[in-house]
Amino acid sequence: MTVSTTGLTIGRSEAAQVYTFDPIRVTCGADGITEWSDDPRSRDRFIFHIRQRDNYPAAMTAALIELLSGL
């Protein structure tokens, strides 16, 4: 599940997502520097990516209200 621009919870395959968790590959060098790169095959490491910065705050507030009202 993810959140739409209107704050409704939707499936991850729908286009109007305000955020995504994108699969990545992470490496850490001997010098302590950590680097990441896109990896569509990754199943256990993800990076949080806000897709629609202008809509994100209002959408997440609406989604929280929707989720809490169901309790």
mmCIF file of the N, C-alpha and C atoms, coordinates in Angstrom:
data_MODEL
# 
_entry.id   MODEL 
# 
loop_
_atom_site.group_PDB 
_atom_site.id 
_atom_site.type_symbol 
_atom_site.label_atom_id 
_atom_site.label_alt_id 
_atom_site.label_comp_id 
_atom_site.label_asym_id 
_atom_site.label_entity_id 
_atom_site.label_seq_id 
_atom_site.pdbx_PDB_ins_code 
_atom_site.Cartn_x 
_atom_site.Cartn_y 
_atom_site.Cartn_z 
_atom_site.occupancy 
_atom_site.B_iso_or_equiv 
_atom_site.pdbx_formal_charge 
_atom_site.auth_seq_id 
_atom_site.auth_comp_id 
_atom_site.auth_asym_id 
_atom_site.auth_atom_id 
_atom_site.pdbx_PDB_model_num 
ATOM 1   N N  . MET A 1 1  ? 0.841   -1.177 0.000   1.00 0.00 ? 1  MET A N  1 
ATOM 2   C CA . MET A 1 1  ? 0.000   0.000  0.000   1.00 0.00 ? 1  MET A CA 1 
ATOM 3   C C  . MET A 1 1  ? 0.890   1.245  0.000   1.00 0.00 ? 1  MET A C  1 
ATOM 4   N N  . THR A 1 2  ? 0.341   2.306  -0.571  1.00 0.00 ? 2  THR A N  1 
ATOM 5   C CA . THR A 1 2  ? 0.994   3.606  -0.549  1.00 0.00 ? 2  THR A CA 1 
ATOM 6   C C  . THR A 1 2  ? -0.099  4.663  -0.451  1.00 0.00 ? 2  THR A C  1 
ATOM 7   N N  . VAL A 1 3  ? 0.263   5.906  -0.604  1.00 0.00 ? 3  VAL A N  1 
ATOM 8   C CA . VAL A 1 3  ? -0.689  7.004  -0.436  1.00 0.00 ? 3  VAL A CA 1 
ATOM 9   C C  . VAL A 1 3  ? -0.784  7.804  -1.730  1.00 0.00 ? 3  VAL A C  1 
ATOM 10  N N  . SER A 1 4  ? -2.031  8.119  -2.132  1.00 0.00 ? 4  SER A N  1 
ATOM 11  C CA . SER A 1 4  ? -2.261  8.927  -3.331  1.00 0.00 ? 4  SER A CA 1 
ATOM 12  C C  . SER A 1 4  ? -2.128  10.405 -3.003  1.00 0.00 ? 4  SER A C  1 
ATOM 13  N N  . THR A 1 5  ? -2.197  11.246 -4.011  1.00 0.00 ? 5  THR A N  1 
ATOM 14  C CA . THR A 1 5  ? -2.095  12.694 -3.810  1.00 0.00 ? 5  THR A CA 1 
ATOM 15  C C  . THR A 1 5  ? -3.263  13.243 -2.993  1.00 0.00 ? 5  THR A C  1 
ATOM 16  N N  . THR A 1 6  ? -4.375  12.505 -2.943  1.00 0.00 ? 6  THR A N  1 
ATOM 17  C CA . THR A 1 6  ? -5.529  12.957 -2.153  1.00 0.00 ? 6  THR A CA 1 
ATOM 18  C C  . THR A 1 6  ? -5.536  12.377 -0.754  1.00 0.00 ? 6  THR A C  1 
ATOM 19  N N  . GLY A 1 7  ? -4.544  11.545 -0.437  1.00 0.00 ? 7  GLY A N  1 
ATOM 20  C CA . GLY A 1 7  ? -4.440  10.982 0.896   1.00 0.00 ? 7  GLY A CA 1 
ATOM 21  C C  . GLY A 1 7  ? -5.100  9.630  1.056   1.00 0.00 ? 7  GLY A C  1 
ATOM 22  N N  . LEU A 1 8  ? -5.614  9.058  -0.025  1.00 0.00 ? 8  LEU A N  1 
ATOM 23  C CA . LEU A 1 8  ? -6.206  7.729  0.048   1.00 0.00 ? 8  LEU A CA 1 
ATOM 24  C C  . LEU A 1 8  ? -5.118  6.674  -0.040  1.00 0.00 ? 8  LEU A C  1 
ATOM 25  N N  . THR A 1 9  ? -5.283  5.586  0.680   1.00 0.00 ? 9  THR A N  1 
ATOM 26  C CA . THR A 1 9  ? -4.331  4.492  0.542   1.00 0.00 ? 9  THR A CA 1 
ATOM 27  C C  . THR A 1 9  ? -4.672  3.736  -0.741  1.00 0.00 ? 9  THR A C  1 
ATOM 28  N N  . ILE A 1 10 ? -3.645  3.455  -1.527  1.00 0.00 ? 10 ILE A N  1 
ATOM 29  C CA . ILE A 1 10 ? -3.819  2.821  -2.837  1.00 0.00 ? 10 ILE A CA 1 
ATOM 30  C C  . ILE A 1 10 ? -2.771  1.733  -3.009  1.00 0.00 ? 10 ILE A C  1 
ATOM 31  N N  . GLY A 1 11 ? -2.925  0.936  -4.042  1.00 0.00 ? 11 GLY A N  1 
ATOM 32  C CA . GLY A 1 11 ? -1.938  -0.089 -4.375  1.00 0.00 ? 11 GLY A CA 1 
ATOM 33  C C  . GLY A 1 11 ? -0.653  0.547  -4.889  1.00 0.00 ? 11 GLY A C  1 
ATOM 34  N N  . ARG A 1 12 ? 0.462   -0.141 -4.693  1.00 0.00 ? 12 ARG A N  1 
ATOM 35  C CA . ARG A 1 12 ? 1.760   0.404  -5.109  1.00 0.00 ? 12 ARG A CA 1 
ATOM 36  C C  . ARG A 1 12 ? 1.909   0.547  -6.603  1.00 0.00 ? 12 ARG A C  1 
ATOM 37  N N  . SER A 1 13 ? 1.091   -0.126 -7.385  1.00 0.00 ? 13 SER A N  1 
ATOM 38  C CA . SER A 1 13 ? 1.236   -0.060 -8.838  1.00 0.00 ? 13 SER A CA 1 
ATOM 39  C C  . SER A 1 13 ? 0.521   1.150  -9.449  1.00 0.00 ? 13 SER A C  1 
ATOM 40  N N  . GLU A 1 14 ? -0.260  1.857  -8.651  1.00 0.00 ? 14 GLU A N  1 
ATOM 41  C CA . GLU A 1 14 ? -0.986  3.004  -9.190  1.00 0.00 ? 14 GLU A CA 1 
ATOM 42  C C  . GLU A 1 14 ? -0.063  4.206  -9.349  1.00 0.00 ? 14 GLU A C  1 
ATOM 43  N N  . ALA A 1 15 ? -0.356  5.067  -10.315 1.00 0.00 ? 15 ALA A N  1 
ATOM 44  C CA . ALA A 1 15 ? 0.565   6.124  -10.735 1.00 0.00 ? 15 ALA A CA 1 
ATOM 45  C C  . ALA A 1 15 ? 0.629   7.325  -9.803  1.00 0.00 ? 15 ALA A C  1 
ATOM 46  N N  . ALA A 1 16 ? -0.410  7.625  -9.068  1.00 0.00 ? 16 ALA A N  1 
ATOM 47  C CA . ALA A 1 16 ? -0.483  8.874  -8.310  1.00 0.00 ? 16 ALA A CA 1 
ATOM 48  C C  . ALA A 1 16 ? 0.121   8.765  -6.909  1.00 0.00 ? 16 ALA A C  1 
ATOM 49  N N  . GLN A 1 17 ? 1.248   8.115  -6.781  1.00 0.00 ? 17 GLN A N  1 
ATOM 50  C CA . GLN A 1 17 ? 1.875   7.928  -5.472  1.00 0.00 ? 17 GLN A CA 1 
ATOM 51  C C  . GLN A 1 17 ? 2.628   9.184  -5.039  1.00 0.00 ? 17 GLN A C  1 
ATOM 52  N N  . VAL A 1 18 ? 2.512   9.546  -3.756  1.00 0.00 ? 18 VAL A N  1 
ATOM 53  C CA . VAL A 1 18 ? 3.279   10.692 -3.265  1.00 0.00 ? 18 VAL A CA 1 
ATOM 54  C C  . VAL A 1 18 ? 4.652   10.255 -2.756  1.00 0.00 ? 18 VAL A C  1 
ATOM 55  N N  . TYR A 1 19 ? 4.811   8.961  -2.498  1.00 0.00 ? 19 TYR A N  1 
ATOM 56  C CA . TYR A 1 19 ? 6.120   8.441  -2.103  1.00 0.00 ? 19 TYR A CA 1 
ATOM 57  C C  . TYR A 1 19 ? 6.266   7.011  -2.608  1.00 0.00 ? 19 TYR A C  1 
ATOM 58  N N  . THR A 1 20 ? 7.508   6.554  -2.677  1.00 0.00 ? 20 THR A N  1 
ATOM 59  C CA . THR A 1 20 ? 7.794   5.156  -3.001  1.00 0.00 ? 20 THR A CA 1 
ATOM 60  C C  . THR A 1 20 ? 8.955   4.670  -2.138  1.00 0.00 ? 20 THR A C  1 
ATOM 61  N N  . PHE A 1 21 ? 9.057   3.376  -1.995  1.00 0.00 ? 21 PHE A N  1 
ATOM 62  C CA . PHE A 1 21 ? 10.236  2.731  -1.438  1.00 0.00 ? 21 PHE A CA 1 
ATOM 63  C C  . PHE A 1 21 ? 10.898  2.025  -2.606  1.00 0.00 ? 21 PHE A C  1 
ATOM 64  N N  . ASP A 1 22 ? 12.000  2.560  -3.073  1.00 0.00 ? 22 ASP A N  1 
ATOM 65  C CA . ASP A 1 22 ? 12.662  2.052  -4.268  1.00 0.00 ? 22 ASP A CA 1 
ATOM 66  C C  . ASP A 1 22 ? 13.755  1.042  -3.899  1.00 0.00 ? 22 ASP A C  1 
ATOM 67  N N  . PRO A 1 23 ? 13.798  -0.101 -4.596  1.00 0.00 ? 23 PRO A N  1 
ATOM 68  C CA . PRO A 1 23 ? 14.807  -1.118 -4.297  1.00 0.00 ? 23 PRO A CA 1 
ATOM 69  C C  . PRO A 1 23 ? 16.212  -0.621 -4.649  1.00 0.00 ? 23 PRO A C  1 
ATOM 70  N N  . ILE A 1 24 ? 17.151  -0.895 -3.757  1.00 0.00 ? 24 ILE A N  1 
ATOM 71  C CA . ILE A 1 24 ? 18.526  -0.427 -3.952  1.00 0.00 ? 24 ILE A CA 1 
ATOM 72  C C  . ILE A 1 24 ? 19.536  -1.512 -3.580  1.00 0.00 ? 24 ILE A C  1 
ATOM 73  N N  . ARG A 1 25 ? 20.771  -1.280 -4.013  1.00 0.00 ? 25 ARG A N  1 
ATOM 74  C CA . ARG A 1 25 ? 21.928  -2.066 -3.609  1.00 0.00 ? 25 ARG A CA 1 
ATOM 75  C C  . ARG A 1 25 ? 22.806  -1.141 -2.764  1.00 0.00 ? 25 ARG A C  1 
ATOM 76  N N  . VAL A 1 26 ? 23.291  -1.637 -1.640  1.00 0.00 ? 26 VAL A N  1 
ATOM 77  C CA . VAL A 1 26 ? 24.120  -0.832 -0.741  1.00 0.00 ? 26 VAL A CA 1 
ATOM 78  C C  . VAL A 1 26 ? 25.480  -1.482 -0.601  1.00 0.00 ? 26 VAL A C  1 
ATOM 79  N N  . THR A 1 27 ? 26.526  -0.663 -0.699  1.00 0.00 ? 27 THR A N  1 
ATOM 80  C CA . THR A 1 27 ? 27.887  -1.151 -0.473  1.00 0.00 ? 27 THR A CA 1 
ATOM 81  C C  . THR A 1 27 ? 28.578  -0.212 0.508   1.00 0.00 ? 27 THR A C  1 
ATOM 82  N N  . CYS A 1 28 ? 29.437  -0.791 1.320   1.00 0.00 ? 28 CYS A N  1 
ATOM 83  C CA . CYS A 1 28 ? 30.197  0.009  2.287   1.00 0.00 ? 28 CYS A CA 1 
ATOM 84  C C  . CYS A 1 28 ? 31.674  -0.315 2.089   1.00 0.00 ? 28 CYS A C  1 
ATOM 85  N N  . GLY A 1 29 ? 32.441  0.722  1.752   1.00 0.00 ? 29 GLY A N  1 
ATOM 86  C CA . GLY A 1 29 ? 33.858  0.527  1.503   1.00 0.00 ? 29 GLY A CA 1 
ATOM 87  C C  . GLY A 1 29 ? 34.661  0.428  2.784   1.00 0.00 ? 29 GLY A C  1 
ATOM 88  N N  . ALA A 1 30 ? 35.909  0.000  2.665   1.00 0.00 ? 30 ALA A N  1 
ATOM 89  C CA . ALA A 1 30 ? 36.806  -0.116 3.811   1.00 0.00 ? 30 ALA A CA 1 
ATOM 90  C C  . ALA A 1 30 ? 37.037  1.241  4.471   1.00 0.00 ? 30 ALA A C  1 
ATOM 91  N N  . ASP A 1 31 ? 36.836  2.326  3.704   1.00 0.00 ? 31 ASP A N  1 
ATOM 92  C CA . ASP A 1 31 ? 37.014  3.673  4.244   1.00 0.00 ? 31 ASP A CA 1 
ATOM 93  C C  . ASP A 1 31 ? 35.772  4.165  4.995   1.00 0.00 ? 31 ASP A C  1 
ATOM 94  N N  . GLY A 1 32 ? 34.721  3.319  5.078   1.00 0.00 ? 32 GLY A N  1 
ATOM 95  C CA . GLY A 1 32 ? 33.511  3.670  5.806   1.00 0.00 ? 32 GLY A CA 1 
ATOM 96  C C  . GLY A 1 32 ? 32.484  4.419  4.984   1.00 0.00 ? 32 GLY A C  1 
ATOM 97  N N  . ILE A 1 33 ? 32.784  4.664  3.726   1.00 0.00 ? 33 ILE A N  1 
ATOM 98  C CA . ILE A 1 33 ? 31.838  5.388  2.874   1.00 0.00 ? 33 ILE A CA 1 
ATOM 99  C C  . ILE A 1 33 ? 30.804  4.408  2.333   1.00 0.00 ? 33 ILE A C  1 
ATOM 100 N N  . THR A 1 34 ? 29.546  4.748  2.567   1.00 0.00 ? 34 THR A N  1 
ATOM 101 C CA . THR A 1 34 ? 28.442  3.916  2.105   1.00 0.00 ? 34 THR A CA 1 
ATOM 102 C C  . THR A 1 34 ? 27.870  4.509  0.829   1.00 0.00 ? 34 THR A C  1 
ATOM 103 N N  . GLU A 1 35 ? 27.668  3.665  -0.160  1.00 0.00 ? 35 GLU A N  1 
ATOM 104 C CA . GLU A 1 35 ? 27.096  4.093  -1.430  1.00 0.00 ? 35 GLU A CA 1 
ATOM 105 C C  . GLU A 1 35 ? 25.915  3.200  -1.760  1.00 0.00 ? 35 GLU A C  1 
ATOM 106 N N  . TRP A 1 36 ? 24.945  3.748  -2.457  1.00 0.00 ? 36 TRP A N  1 
ATOM 107 C CA . TRP A 1 36 ? 23.804  2.961  -2.906  1.00 0.00 ? 36 TRP A CA 1 
ATOM 108 C C  . TRP A 1 36 ? 23.552  3.233  -4.379  1.00 0.00 ? 36 TRP A C  1 
ATOM 109 N N  . SER A 1 37 ? 22.917  2.254  -5.023  1.00 0.00 ? 37 SER A N  1 
ATOM 110 C CA . SER A 1 37 ? 22.538  2.394  -6.422  1.00 0.00 ? 37 SER A CA 1 
ATOM 111 C C  . SER A 1 37 ? 21.210  1.671  -6.631  1.00 0.00 ? 37 SER A C  1 
ATOM 112 N N  . ASP A 1 38 ? 20.487  2.071  -7.663  1.00 0.00 ? 38 ASP A N  1 
ATOM 113 C CA . ASP A 1 38 ? 19.222  1.418  -7.992  1.00 0.00 ? 38 ASP A CA 1 
ATOM 114 C C  . ASP A 1 38 ? 19.469  -0.056 -8.282  1.00 0.00 ? 38 ASP A C  1 
ATOM 115 N N  . ASP A 1 39 ? 18.562  -0.911 -7.816  1.00 0.00 ? 39 ASP A N  1 
ATOM 116 C CA . ASP A 1 39 ? 18.653  -2.338 -8.077  1.00 0.00 ? 39 ASP A CA 1 
ATOM 117 C C  . ASP A 1 39 ? 17.239  -2.917 -8.115  1.00 0.00 ? 39 ASP A C  1 
ATOM 118 N N  . PRO A 1 40 ? 16.610  -2.968 -9.281  1.00 0.00 ? 40 PRO A N  1 
ATOM 119 C CA . PRO A 1 40 ? 15.231  -3.449 -9.395  1.00 0.00 ? 40 PRO A CA 1 
ATOM 120 C C  . PRO A 1 40 ? 15.026  -4.873 -8.861  1.00 0.00 ? 40 PRO A C  1 
ATOM 121 N N  . ARG A 1 41 ? 16.096  -5.648 -8.743  1.00 0.00 ? 41 ARG A N  1 
ATOM 122 C CA . ARG A 1 41 ? 15.978  -7.035 -8.264  1.00 0.00 ? 41 ARG A CA 1 
ATOM 123 C C  . ARG A 1 41 ? 16.058  -7.151 -6.747  1.00 0.00 ? 41 ARG A C  1 
ATOM 124 N N  . SER A 1 42 ? 16.406  -6.065 -6.056  1.00 0.00 ? 42 SER A N  1 
ATOM 125 C CA . SER A 1 42 ? 16.544  -6.111 -4.604  1.00 0.00 ? 42 SER A CA 1 
ATOM 126 C C  . SER A 1 42 ? 15.205  -6.423 -3.944  1.00 0.00 ? 42 SER A C  1 
ATOM 127 N N  . ARG A 1 43 ? 15.250  -7.285 -2.938  1.00 0.00 ? 43 ARG A N  1 
ATOM 128 C CA . ARG A 1 43 ? 14.038  -7.650 -2.208  1.00 0.00 ? 43 ARG A CA 1 
ATOM 129 C C  . ARG A 1 43 ? 14.143  -7.295 -0.724  1.00 0.00 ? 43 ARG A C  1 
ATOM 130 N N  . ASP A 1 44 ? 15.306  -6.792 -0.284  1.00 0.00 ? 44 ASP A N  1 
ATOM 131 C CA . ASP A 1 44 ? 15.459  -6.555 1.148   1.00 0.00 ? 44 ASP A CA 1 
ATOM 132 C C  . ASP A 1 44 ? 16.040  -5.187 1.516   1.00 0.00 ? 44 ASP A C  1 
ATOM 133 N N  . ARG A 1 45 ? 16.316  -4.348 0.539   1.00 0.00 ? 45 ARG A N  1 
ATOM 134 C CA . ARG A 1 45 ? 16.828  -3.003 0.835   1.00 0.00 ? 45 ARG A CA 1 
ATOM 135 C C  . ARG A 1 45 ? 16.100  -1.991 -0.036  1.00 0.00 ? 45 ARG A C  1 
ATOM 136 N N  . PHE A 1 46 ? 15.615  -0.941 0.623   1.00 0.00 ? 46 PHE A N  1 
ATOM 137 C CA . PHE A 1 46 ? 14.828  0.070  -0.082  1.00 0.00 ? 46 PHE A CA 1 
ATOM 138 C C  . PHE A 1 46 ? 15.199  1.455  0.428   1.00 0.00 ? 46 PHE A C  1 
ATOM 139 N N  . ILE A 1 47 ? 14.999  2.450  -0.413  1.00 0.00 ? 47 ILE A N  1 
ATOM 140 C CA . ILE A 1 47 ? 15.218  3.837  -0.021  1.00 0.00 ? 47 ILE A CA 1 
ATOM 141 C C  . ILE A 1 47 ? 13.899  4.588  -0.191  1.00 0.00 ? 47 ILE A C  1 
ATOM 142 N N  . PHE A 1 48 ? 13.581  5.408  0.797   1.00 0.00 ? 48 PHE A N  1 
ATOM 143 C CA . PHE A 1 48 ? 12.354  6.193  0.781   1.00 0.00 ? 48 PHE A CA 1 
ATOM 144 C C  . PHE A 1 48 ? 12.523  7.381  -0.160  1.00 0.00 ? 48 PHE A C  1 
ATOM 145 N N  . HIS A 1 49 ? 11.560  7.578  -1.066  1.00 0.00 ? 49 HIS A N  1 
ATOM 146 C CA . HIS A 1 49 ? 11.663  8.623  -2.074  1.00 0.00 ? 49 HIS A CA 1 
ATOM 147 C C  . HIS A 1 49 ? 10.334  9.372  -2.143  1.00 0.00 ? 49 HIS A C  1 
ATOM 148 N N  . ILE A 1 50 ? 10.343  10.658 -1.805  1.00 0.00 ? 50 ILE A N  1 
ATOM 149 C CA . ILE A 1 50 ? 9.136   11.476 -1.940  1.00 0.00 ? 50 ILE A CA 1 
ATOM 150 C C  . ILE A 1 50 ? 9.016   11.869 -3.403  1.00 0.00 ? 50 ILE A C  1 
ATOM 151 N N  . ARG A 1 51 ? 7.923   11.457 -4.030  1.00 0.00 ? 51 ARG A N  1 
ATOM 152 C CA . ARG A 1 51 ? 7.702   11.700 -5.459  1.00 0.00 ? 51 ARG A CA 1 
ATOM 153 C C  . ARG A 1 51 ? 7.021   13.034 -5.734  1.00 0.00 ? 51 ARG A C  1 
ATOM 154 N N  . GLN A 1 52 ? 6.173   13.489 -4.826  1.00 0.00 ? 52 GLN A N  1 
ATOM 155 C CA . GLN A 1 52 ? 5.428   14.723 -5.042  1.00 0.00 ? 52 GLN A CA 1 
ATOM 156 C C  . GLN A 1 52 ? 5.544   15.588 -3.783  1.00 0.00 ? 52 GLN A C  1 
ATOM 157 N N  . ARG A 1 53 ? 6.603   16.376 -3.735  1.00 0.00 ? 53 ARG A N  1 
ATOM 158 C CA . ARG A 1 53 ? 6.890   17.178 -2.534  1.00 0.00 ? 53 ARG A CA 1 
ATOM 159 C C  . ARG A 1 53 ? 5.771   18.137 -2.161  1.00 0.00 ? 53 ARG A C  1 
ATOM 160 N N  . ASP A 1 54 ? 5.130   18.735 -3.134  1.00 0.00 ? 54 ASP A N  1 
ATOM 161 C CA . ASP A 1 54 ? 4.067   19.696 -2.829  1.00 0.00 ? 54 ASP A CA 1 
ATOM 162 C C  . ASP A 1 54 ? 2.840   19.030 -2.212  1.00 0.00 ? 54 ASP A C  1 
ATOM 163 N N  . ASN A 1 55 ? 2.542   17.813 -2.628  1.00 0.00 ? 55 ASN A N  1 
ATOM 164 C CA . ASN A 1 55 ? 1.352   17.112 -2.148  1.00 0.00 ? 55 ASN A CA 1 
ATOM 165 C C  . ASN A 1 55 ? 1.599   16.252 -0.912  1.00 0.00 ? 55 ASN A C  1 
ATOM 166 N N  . TYR A 1 56 ? 2.849   15.954 -0.623  1.00 0.00 ? 56 TYR A N  1 
ATOM 167 C CA . TYR A 1 56 ? 3.187   14.996 0.423   1.00 0.00 ? 56 TYR A CA 1 
ATOM 168 C C  . TYR A 1 56 ? 2.603   15.335 1.796   1.00 0.00 ? 56 TYR A C  1 
ATOM 169 N N  . PRO A 1 57 ? 2.802   16.546 2.351   1.00 0.00 ? 57 PRO A N  1 
ATOM 170 C CA . PRO A 1 57 ? 2.298   16.810 3.704   1.00 0.00 ? 57 PRO A CA 1 
ATOM 171 C C  . PRO A 1 57 ? 0.781   16.639 3.840   1.00 0.00 ? 57 PRO A C  1 
ATOM 172 N N  . ALA A 1 58 ? 0.016   17.215 2.937   1.00 0.00 ? 58 ALA A N  1 
ATOM 173 C CA . ALA A 1 58 ? -1.442  17.116 3.021   1.00 0.00 ? 58 ALA A CA 1 
ATOM 174 C C  . ALA A 1 58 ? -1.917  15.682 2.785   1.00 0.00 ? 58 ALA A C  1 
ATOM 175 N N  . ALA A 1 59 ? -1.285  14.986 1.837   1.00 0.00 ? 59 ALA A N  1 
ATOM 176 C CA . ALA A 1 59 ? -1.680  13.607 1.543   1.00 0.00 ? 59 ALA A CA 1 
ATOM 177 C C  . ALA A 1 59 ? -1.411  12.691 2.732   1.00 0.00 ? 59 ALA A C  1 
ATOM 178 N N  . MET A 1 60 ? -0.272  12.856 3.388   1.00 0.00 ? 60 MET A N  1 
ATOM 179 C CA . MET A 1 60 ? 0.052   12.003 4.525   1.00 0.00 ? 60 MET A CA 1 
ATOM 180 C C  . MET A 1 60 ? -0.850  12.314 5.717   1.00 0.00 ? 60 MET A C  1 
ATOM 181 N N  . THR A 1 61 ? -1.213  13.571 5.905   1.00 0.00 ? 61 THR A N  1 
ATOM 182 C CA . THR A 1 61 ? -2.151  13.930 6.973   1.00 0.00 ? 61 THR A CA 1 
ATOM 183 C C  . THR A 1 61 ? -3.510  13.286 6.719   1.00 0.00 ? 61 THR A C  1 
ATOM 184 N N  . ALA A 1 62 ? -3.988  13.369 5.487   1.00 0.00 ? 62 ALA A N  1 
ATOM 185 C CA . ALA A 1 62 ? -5.280  12.760 5.124   1.00 0.00 ? 62 ALA A CA 1 
ATOM 186 C C  . ALA A 1 62 ? -5.227  11.237 5.289   1.00 0.00 ? 62 ALA A C  1 
ATOM 187 N N  . ALA A 1 63 ? -4.108  10.621 4.908   1.00 0.00 ? 63 ALA A N  1 
ATOM 188 C CA . ALA A 1 63 ? -3.966  9.161  5.032   1.00 0.00 ? 63 ALA A CA 1 
ATOM 189 C C  . ALA A 1 63 ? -3.982  8.744  6.500   1.00 0.00 ? 63 ALA A C  1 
ATOM 190 N N  . LEU A 1 64 ? -3.326  9.505  7.370   1.00 0.00 ? 64 LEU A N  1 
ATOM 191 C CA . LEU A 1 64 ? -3.316  9.198  8.786   1.00 0.00 ? 64 LEU A CA 1 
ATOM 192 C C  . LEU A 1 64 ? -4.724  9.295  9.378   1.00 0.00 ? 64 LEU A C  1 
ATOM 193 N N  . ILE A 1 65 ? -5.455  10.318 8.974   1.00 0.00 ? 65 ILE A N  1 
ATOM 194 C CA . ILE A 1 65 ? -6.844  10.472 9.429   1.00 0.00 ? 65 ILE A CA 1 
ATOM 195 C C  . ILE A 1 65 ? -7.672  9.277  8.969   1.00 0.00 ? 65 ILE A C  1 
ATOM 196 N N  . GLU A 1 66 ? -7.499  8.871  7.701   1.00 0.00 ? 66 GLU A N  1 
ATOM 197 C CA . GLU A 1 66 ? -8.238  7.725  7.159   1.00 0.00 ? 66 GLU A CA 1 
ATOM 198 C C  . GLU A 1 66 ? -7.929  6.454  7.953   1.00 0.00 ? 66 GLU A C  1 
ATOM 199 N N  . LEU A 1 67 ? -6.655  6.220  8.233   1.00 0.00 ? 67 LEU A N  1 
ATOM 200 C CA . LEU A 1 67 ? -6.260  5.014  8.946   1.00 0.00 ? 67 LEU A CA 1 
ATOM 201 C C  . LEU A 1 67 ? -6.754  5.017  10.394  1.00 0.00 ? 67 LEU A C  1 
ATOM 202 N N  . LEU A 1 68 ? -6.625  6.150  11.078  1.00 0.00 ? 68 LEU A N  1 
ATOM 203 C CA . LEU A 1 68 ? -7.034  6.214  12.483  1.00 0.00 ? 68 LEU A CA 1 
ATOM 204 C C  . LEU A 1 68 ? -8.549  6.173  12.647  1.00 0.00 ? 68 LEU A C  1 
ATOM 205 N N  . SER A 1 69 ? -9.281  6.697  11.687  1.00 0.00 ? 69 SER A N  1 
ATOM 206 C CA . SER A 1 69 ? -10.749 6.681  11.791  1.00 0.00 ? 69 SER A CA 1 
ATOM 207 C C  . SER A 1 69 ? -11.298 5.266  11.641  1.00 0.00 ? 69 SER A C  1 
ATOM 208 N N  . GLY A 1 70 ? -10.512 4.375  11.096  1.00 0.00 ? 70 GLY A N  1 
ATOM 209 C CA . GLY A 1 70 ? -10.933 2.984  10.963  1.00 0.00 ? 70 GLY A CA 1 
ATOM 210 C C  . GLY A 1 70 ? -10.722 2.146  12.216  1.00 0.00 ? 70 GLY A C  1 
ATOM 211 N N  . LEU A 1 71 ? -10.113 2.720  13.220  1.00 0.00 ? 71 LEU A N  1 
ATOM 212 C CA . LEU A 1 71 ? -9.849  1.950  14.461  1.00 0.00 ? 71 LEU A CA 1 
ATOM 213 C C  . LEU A 1 71 ? -11.060 1.875  15.351  1.00 0.00 ? 71 LEU A C  1 
# 
